[in-house]
Amino acid sequence: MEKPMGINAPEVEAVAAKAARLGAFVAVPLAQRYGPFAKRARELLDEGRFGPLSHIYVRINRPGPTRYETWDCPWMLDPAESGGCLRNLGSHGFDMFLHLTGEPAEVTGAQLSRRAHERQVEDYASVMLRSASGVLGTVEVSNGFPRDGTDGEWKIAGRDAILTMKDGVMKLATAEGDETHPGSSVTAPYFAAVRDALNHWQKGAPPPISVQDCARAVRLIDQAYECAGALSQ
């Protein structure tokens, strides 16, 4: 695993500014956008099926921190070089919220915990968000799954419909009943994200997910650390 382009918003924003100045192609594989939940949610939003949005929830729980030692990446457990699950996984949850609302957002509350693994970096984080128009969000991330795998859940709720995905099942609830689609993978399709970025680069098109998108998510991560009283840098 390579080290990140930056561990806080000023560092990532500096990369974004340089990319803009040079007209460089800089893509970021925020792969949750390519998953079945995000694609279906985007379709329903475009069709106006949700009505006014109420809230969005994202939970991403990955295996414990020892995986980084196994991968010879001990820097991932050093708060001076990386950060815990909020730095590592939070960008995916925050980007999902920003992507689906299409609005800027602010952190309204956050809490961290190191109780499960007692490392220097947190193994659990829960963050509350509010978009510019008042859509609420909760992003919950953790390095606490007890084996190789993922415990994930996604929800977008509005006045007229609620779309959820949990345990590989995606369900749309409306006044008419439930529409269920079994067999949806909870694993982020990173290869699809990388392939799409390469296709855009080969065509001379702008990146599908840019470093500016990443910077917006990292700004929320910084706000969450500040809100929790544990800014990691």
N, C-alpha and C positions, 0 to 999 in steps of 0.2 A: 504494500500500500504506500503510495507516494504522499508526501506532506501536502497540506492544502495551500491554495494560493494566498490565504490569509486567515487569521484566527479571530479577526474582529472587523467591524464595518469599515474603519478607516483604511485598513490594509486592502480589503477587497475593493473598496471604492477607488483606491489608487490604481489598481489593475484595470478597473472599468474605465477610468479617465484616460489611462494610457492607450487602451484598446480603441477608445473613441478618437483620440488624437491621431493615432496611426492608421485608423480605418482597418484595424486587425480583426480577424475572425476569432472570437473567443466564446466557445460554447460551454455550458455546464450541464451535466447529465442529471437533472432533477427528475428522476425517472418515474416518480409517482404520477406525473401528468399522463404517462403512457399506459397506465393501468386501466382495467375495465371500469373501475368506479369513476375515475376522473373523466373518462370518455363519455360514459352514460350521463353523468351529472352535467357535463357541458352540453350534451344534446338536449337534455330536459330544460336547462336554463335557456338555451337558444329558442326553444319552443314555448317558453313562458309557462311551463307546467307547474312550477313550484308556487307561483304567485309571489308575493313579497317574501323575501328570505328572512328566516328567524336566526338560525345558528348552524354552525359547522363544527364537527368533532372529528379529530384524527388521533388514533393511538397506534404507535409503532413500538413494539417491544422486541428487542433483539437479544442474542445470547450475551452472557456475562463478559466482563472485561478481560478474562484470561485469554480470550481469542486473539487479542492484540499481541500478547506475549508469544503465543503460538505462531503468529504471523511475523514475528520479529519486528514488531512495531511498538516498542515500549513507549515511544514518544506520545502515543495516543492516550496514555494515562498520566501525562505530565501537564498540569494546568498551564505551565508557561509556554508549552508548544502546541497544545491542542485544546483539550477540554473534555468534559464527560459526554453523556448521551445528548445533552442539549446542543452542544457544538456539533456533534457527529450526526445526529438524526433530526434535530430540530429544523434544519433548513428545509427538509422534505415536507414536514407538517405545515410550516409557515408558508412555503411556496404554494402548497395546495390551497390554503385559505386565500392567499392573494390571487391565485389563478382563478378560483371559482367566483370570488366576489368581484374581481376586476377593479378593486379599490385599494388605496393605501390603508394601513391599519396601525394601531398602537397597542402596546401591551398594557393591560389593566391590572394584572396580578400574576404572581409566579411563586413557586416553591420548589426547592431542590432537596434531595435526600442522598446520603451516602451510607445509609444503614445496612443495606443488603450485602455490600462487598467491602465496605470500609476502606476505600481507596481515597487518594487525594482528590479525584474528580467524582462528580455525582454519578449515581447509577439510575436515578429517577428524576424526572422533572415534569411538572404540570404548569401550563401557562394559559392564561386567559387573554383574549384579544377582542378588540372592537374595530370594525371597519369604519370608514368615513361616514357611511350612511346609517350605521348602527347595527349591522350584522354582527352577532357575537360568535366567538370561536373558542374552542378549547383544544390545545395540542398537548398530548401526553406521550412522552418518550421515555424509554428505559433500556438499560442493558441488564435485563433480569430474567430473560427466558431461560429455563433450566437445561436446555439442550440446543442442538443446532436446529434452528427454525425461527419462526416469527409468530408473535401474537399481535394481530392487528385488527383495527376496526375503523370504519369511516362512515360518517353520516352527514348529510346535508338536508336541512329541514326548512320548509316554508309553510305558508298558510294552506296550500292545496295538496302538498305531497311531501313525503319523506323518503329519501333514498338512503339505504344502508348497505354496507358490506361487512360481513363478519363470518369467520370460520368457512371461508370459501363460498358463501352464499350471498348473492346480491338481491335485495328486495326493494320494490317500489310500493309504498303504501299510499293509497288515495281514498277518496270517499267511496269509490266503486269497489274497493277491495285491494288485495295484494297481488303483485306481479313478481314472481320469484324466478331467478336464474341461477341454478346450482352450478358449481364447478368453476367459479371465478377464482383465479390465483391471487393470493395475498402477497406474492413476491414481486417486488418492483422490477419491471422489465428493462434492466439497464442496457442490455444489448440493443433493444429497440431505440432507446434514447441515443446511444452512441451512433447507431446506424443512421438515424435521422439527421444527426448533426453532421456526419460525414457527407450525406447526400446533399445537404444544404451547402456545405463548403465546396463540393465538386461542381455544383451549379452556379456558384458565385452569389448565392443568396445569403441574407443575414442569418445568424444562428437561430434555431427554433427556440432555444432557451439561452439567454445571454448572461454575461457576467453582471450586467445591470440587474437582471432578475435575481441573481444570487445575492447581490449587494442588498437588495430590498429585504430578503429573508434574513440576512446576517444582521441587519440593523435591528430587527425584532429580537434576534437572539441576544444581542447586546443589551437591549432594553429589559429582557427577561432576567438576565444575570444581575443587572442593576436593581431591578425590582425585588429580586430575591436576596439582595445584599451580599452577592458572591460573584462579582464580576471577575471573569477568568481571562487574564491576559499576561 
